[in-house]
Amino acid sequence: LSGRGSQIGTKGGKDTRPLGDKVFQQTQVRKILDFLRKTNYPNESLTSKHFPLSSKEFVCIFNFLYSFMDPRTDSVLPLTRFDEEVLKMLKTLHYPGNLSRSHFVTMGSLHSWPTVQGSLSFMCDMASIYSQKLFPNIIALGFPNKDESGFTTDRESKEKIQYEHHLDCWHEFNNGADEFPELLNALNENLLENNGVDVERLEYLGQQKTGLEQELGRLEDRGSRKVELLEQKEAFQLDISKMTDYLHKIEVHITEKQEEGDLKTRELEEVCGQVEGTRAEVVELRSNCEQGKVSHLEVERNGVLIGERRRQGETARLEVEEMEKEVWQKEIKVSRGREGMDTLAKQVNSLAMQEGLKTQSGETICLHVETFQGGRGEGLSANNSMKTELSEMARSSRTLTRNTERELQGVVTASGKFQEEVA
């Protein structure tokens, strides 16, 4: 019955529990019994007096503890010849202590029981972890609340919400339901709330979408203004080109005026310099005169020059007066001549309107009398062209008159001959 060929944990054992300590053994017994009572173990009469356990009771407790780790399995160990199976199961669960078949065969001995009790205590710890830590939080562990980068968030995962929804649908299906509209609405609300979606904002965006779609339809129904806009574009470009040329000309004109202004400024500065020089010279000459530094001959010469300049000024003034009188007489003659020209032009225009005389372009003949002051170029050219046309019309009229006189003379001659023949 030796189990030397079937052992676990014989190499590099990691179990540091004092399995041989009586106090530790009692503590482990109380722990196992407390767990069995809390979890409703079928054998309620089991107490610490039943330890060391019989092989049958050990198998029942082992199967009961293992059911917390795998609820699908009710009896992982058979009631008889379980020594090989228990070693496999403990090895699968990575039991850290040293065990062999002989420990389970001689389970009730004082030598083997502490080791067997250590394995049962290990199973109790595993069952406690599964029942108190793992099963209550199985959904949280299976669906951790983490973002795409792996960091913990305060939101539930999408998979967890869907999983709970499927569970609810499964319960409803088992109750005879085929459709789940309320659960689908609840799923939609949970997903929106979990993702932080603002429903009012979503409705507002939906209204905006509807309005924009209507606006798009209205714009699509409206005719294209591409040709009109292209024409406007070309017109604007032409206006811009013209405006650019105009601005360029204005800039050139401004530059020229600035240059002229600079030239005038320089000329003014030169004249001011000359005036200042003349003033200084006058001051000097006046000072010389007052101090008597000028010779008698120079004084006489300056007096003669001053008299000559005064006579020249008086002569120029008289000439200006004579010219003003002459201009006044000329203006009177021009005014009288203009009145005569107005009268003649009115007579000619009246006769032209009565006779219906028209120019070669079809316009009624009309003479223009320009004013005396300026602006005579256009009127003079118009009157010259009108004069040419009137001359042509007069020449044509004289030719027509001569022909008419010849015809009349011929008719008179023929009439005289006819009267002679009649007589």
ABEGO torsion letter per residue (X at the ends): XBAAABBBGABGBABABBAABAAAAAAAAAAAAAAAAAAGBABAABBAAAOBBBAAAAAAAAAAAAAAABAABABABBABGAAAAAAAAAAAAGBABBBBAAAAAAAABAAAAAAAAAAAAAAAAAAAAAAAAAAAAAAAAABBBBBAAGBBBABBBAAAAAAAAAAAAAAAAAAGBABBAAAAAAAAAAAAAAAGBBAAAAAAAAAAAAAAAAAAAAAAABBBAAAAAAAAAAAAAAAAAAAAAAAAAAAAAAAAAAAAAAAAAAAAAAAAAAAAAAAAAAAAAAAAAAAGABBAAAAAAAAAAAAAAAAAAAAAAAAAAAAAAAAAAAAAAAAAAAAAAAAAAAAAAAAAAAAGBBBAAGBBBBBBBBBABEGAAAAAAAAAAAAAAAAAAAAAAAAAAAAAAAAAAAAAAAAAAAAAAAX
